[in-house]
Amino acid sequence: MSAVKNTKFISAVFLLTGIPGQEDVHLWISVPFCLVYVISIVGNSVILFIIKTDLSLHEPMYIFLSMLAVTDLGLLLSTIPTILGCYDMGVYLFKCREISLDACFAQLFFIHAFQLAESAILLLMAFDRFVAIRDPLRYTSILTLPRTAKMGLVFVIRGVAIVFPVPFLLKRFLYCRANVLSHSYCLHQDVMRLACADITVNNIYGLCVMLLTVGLDLLLIFLSYVMILKTVLSIASQAECLRALNTCISHLCAVLLFYTPEIGLTVIHSFGKNNSLPWLQVLLGYISLLVSPLMNPVVYSVKSKHLRARIIRVFMK
């Protein structure tokens, strides 16, 4: 009995994991990670600055884009302490591979909360495109700025409220197994597998959360584009039809960048065996956290003439 207690006390920390088999070159691998973080933070900050200072961009589409930039920044700041600040670079300078249980629970709370918020904002952006194409004359009266802000706030609160019980569900466990995580950051699916207890409740709760939030959001986005396509096909002019579809390309890219790796990582964590496909698991993990915040500002800056013109004007000054 005392041996079990000692094991439980020893496993009071988790060990973060970088790229398997590449420990000798982690310091060099940290260089592109730094570049991705710098470009992502600068890109999203510029988007926020432009939208905030330019009154002509105070429209629902750009308000939703600013919300997306905020969630991307939150996701980046939630992962910096372990991906860069502590592990991938710090393991060589400070030998800092460990993370305490409380710090791990706090990190996974923010990561999952921002991910659910981003999923909701992508749904709101799909609704925005649907209204703009289906009923353009009533667009500004349906999506007023106060209503847009309230919708965003409600979905952010939804994400926080749903993820709030997760750290408490994990904290009630004792972790007496191998305490090595699969990533250089904490995720609910990854942490709960290390518990030396029945994790059925956590499995069911995590599955329900994914189905009722990310799954439902993705279904509603799909239905929105079905309605958009139906509306566009009813337009007589082919030029107007292509112009309407062109306004959705940026959002479609953002949807694919966010949901594809997220669904793949969830499938691997839920149905894959321990240590199965470690390279794919790590790759999808980094893609789900870093690629979307990196590419969203680029895609929207390229596709939006108004936003691109404002950015060029700022840098020219």
N, C-alpha and C positions, 0 to 999 in steps of 0.2 A: 504493500500500500504506500509506504514511504517512497519507494522507487517511482511509482506513478506520479506522486505529488512533485517529486524533484523534477521529473520530465516536464510536467506542466509548468513549473516555474522557469525552467530553462527556456522553454518555447514562448517567452514573453515578447519576442521580437520576430519579425519576418526578414528573410534574406531576399533582396531583389536580384533579378537575373537579367543580364543583357542579351546579346546575341550568342546563342550556344556555339561553342567551338571557336569563337573569335575573341577570346579574352585578351590575347596578346596585342590585338590591334584596336581595342576599344577606345584608346586615346585618339587615334586617327579617325575612327568612326564618329567620334563626338564632334568633329569639325563640320561635316554636313548637317548634323543635328543642330548645331549652333546657327548655321546659315538659315536653315528652315525656320527656326524660332524667330530670328531677327527679321527675316523677310515677312513672315506671317504677322508678327506684332506690328511692324511698321505699316504693312499693307492695310490691316484692319483699322489701325489708328488713323491712317489717312482717310479712309472711307468715312469713319465717324466724324472726323474734323470737317471734311467737305460738306457732309449732310447737315451738320449742326450749324455751320456758318453761312451756308447758302440757302436763303429763304425760298428760292425757286425749286429746291429739292425737298421741301417739306410736303411731300405727297405720300400716300399710303405705301406705294411700292418702295420708296426710299426709306421710309420709317421702318418697314419690315426688314430692309437690308441692314439698317443700323442695328436693329435687334440681333440679326444674325451675326454681325461683326462683334457685338458685345459677348454673345455666347461663345464665339470662337476664341476671343481673348480670354474669357474665363476658363475655357478648356485648356488653353496653352499655359496659363498661369498656374493651373492646378497640377500640371504634370512636370513643370520645370524643376521643382525641388528634387525630384528623384531621377528624372531622365538626364538632366544636365547637372543641376546643383549638387547632387549627392552621389549618383552612381556612375554614369558613363564617364565623367571626368573625375569626380571626387574619389572614386575607388583607387585611383593611382596616386592622388595627392594627399588624401585624408583617410584612406582606407575606410570609407563610409559606405558600406553596403547594407547595413542594418537599418530597419525602420520599425519603430515601436508600433504596438497594436493600435493605440489611440490615433497616432499620426496616420497610420494606414487606413483606419476607418474614416477619418476626416477626409483624406484624399479621395477615397472611392465615393464618398457622399457627393463631393463637388463634381467629380468626373461624371457620375451617372446623372446628377441633377442637370448639368449643362447639356449632356447628350439628349435628355428628354426635352429640355427646353428648345434645343435646336431642331429636333424632330417636329415639335409643335409649330415653330416658326416657319419651317418649310411647308407645313400644312396651310398656315395662314397665307403664305406667299402664293400657294396654288389657288386658294380661294380668291386672292387679289387678282390673279390673272384671269380666273373664270369670270369674275364680275366685270373686269375691264373689257373682255371680249364679248361676253354675252349681253351686257347692258351698258355700253360705254356712256350713254347720255345721263344715266343715273349713278355713274361710278362715284363721283365726288359726294353725292348725297347719301349713298349707301355706306361708303367707307370714309366717314369723317375722321379727322385727326383724333378727337377724344375717343371715338369708338375704336379706332385702330389701337390706341394706347391701352385701352381697357382690355381688348382681346389679347394683346401681348402679355399684359400683367396677369390675366387669368391663367394663361397657359404656363407662365413661369411659376406661378404658385402651384399649379397642378404638378409640375415636375418636382418641386421641392417637397410637397406634401407626400407624394408617392415614395420618394427615396428616403424620406426622414426616418421610417422605421428600420431601414436596412442596417445601419451601424449597431442599433440596439439588438437586432436579431443575431448579429455576428458576435456581439460582445458577451452574450450569455453562454457562448461555447468555451470549452477549454481546448487549447491547441497543443496536443501532445504528439503529433506526428511530425514528419519532416516539414520544416517551416520555410522551405524554399519556394518562392513565387515563380510563376511562369514569365512574368514581365518585369520591367524596371519601374513599374507603378502598380497600384493596387486596384483590383476589380472585384466585385462581389462574387462572381462565379469562380474566380481563382482562389479567393481567400477561404470561402466556405468549404472547399474540398480538403483543406488542411485541418478541419475540426475533427476531434475524436468523439463525435456524437452523431446522433441522427439529424441529418440536414434536410429531411423531407419538407418541413415547413418552409425553409429558405428556397428550396427548389421550386415548390409550388408558387410561392410568392413571386420569385423572380420570373417564372414562366408567365404568370398572370399579368405582371407589370409589362413584360415585353409584348404580350398579345393585346392588352388594352390600351397601350400607349403607342409604341413604335409600330406594332402591327396594324392597329386601327388607323393611325395617322397615314401609314403607307397605303392602306386600302382607300381612304378618303382622297388622298392625292391622286390615286389611279382613277377613281370615279370622276374627280374634277377634270382630269385630262380627257376622259371619255366624253364628258359634256362639252369641253372646249373643242375637241375634234369634231363632234357633231355640229356645233355651231359654225365652226370654220368651213366645213364642207357645204354648208347651206349658203355661203357667200358666193355670189355669182362671179365676181371678178377674181381671177387667179392671182393678180398682183396683190389685192387686198388680203386674200387668203394667206399668201406667203408672208405678208407683212405681219399679220396677226400671229402666225406660228413663230415668226422670228422673235417676238417678244417673250416667248416661253423657253427659248433655248438656254438662257442663263440659269433659269430655275431648274430645268431638267438636268443640267450638268451638276448643279448643287445637290439635287436629290440622289443622283447616281453616286457621286463622290461620298455622300454620307451613308446611305443605306447599304450599298454593296458590301463594303468591308465590315460594317456593323453586323449585318445578318450572317456573314461568313464566320466571324469570330464567335457569335452566339451559338451557331451550329456546332463549331469545334468544341467549345466549352461544355455544351449540353450533351452531345452525343459521342464526342471523341474520347478515347481512352487516355489515361494519364501518360504524358510524354509522347503522345502520338502527334506526328507532323509538327515538331517544335519550330522548324523554320517558317512554315506557313502560319503558324499561330502567332509567332513574334512579328512577322511581316504584316499580317492583317491588323495586329494590335497597333503598330506604329502608323499604318495607313489610316485607320479609323480615327486616330487622334490628331495627326499632323497634316495629312494631305488636304482634307476639307478646309481647315483654316488657312492653309497656304494658297489654295486654288480659288476659293470663293472671291476674294478681292480682285484677282486677275481676271476671272471670267466675267464678272459684272463690270469691271472697268473697260474691258475690251468690247463688250456687247452694248453697253449703255453709252450713247453718244453724249448725252448731257453730262453724265458723271465723268466720262473721259475728258471732255472739254474743260470741266472745272479742275480736274487734277492737273492737266497740262498747264492751265493758267496759273495754278498755285506754284508749280515747280519752275515755270518761266519767270515768275516774280522773284 
